[in-house]
Amino acid sequence: MDSSTFPKCQKCKEGDLVPLSDFGNQGAAIHYKAWVCTNPECGYNLKIRNGDVYINEPIGSGVNNMRQRNPVNY
């Protein structure tokens, strides 16, 4: 998908809606699981979870979701 084909955000009319992908519980790719506005001041988002569509859920930085690394014992 070329960046010139992304749809305009209908909320702010300034950003583009870009698709995000993820992986399922068993590692299968899930393409276009979410669409997010590129305008950081807008924050509009649309997500699919378990077949349901969620609009404008809070967006976090993901820092708290990072897995803790196990320390290596020598």
Secondary structure, DSSP 8 states (H G I E B T S, - for coil): --GGGS-B-TTTSSSBEEEEEEE-TTS-EEEEEEEEES-TTT--EEEEETTEEEES-----SGGGS--------
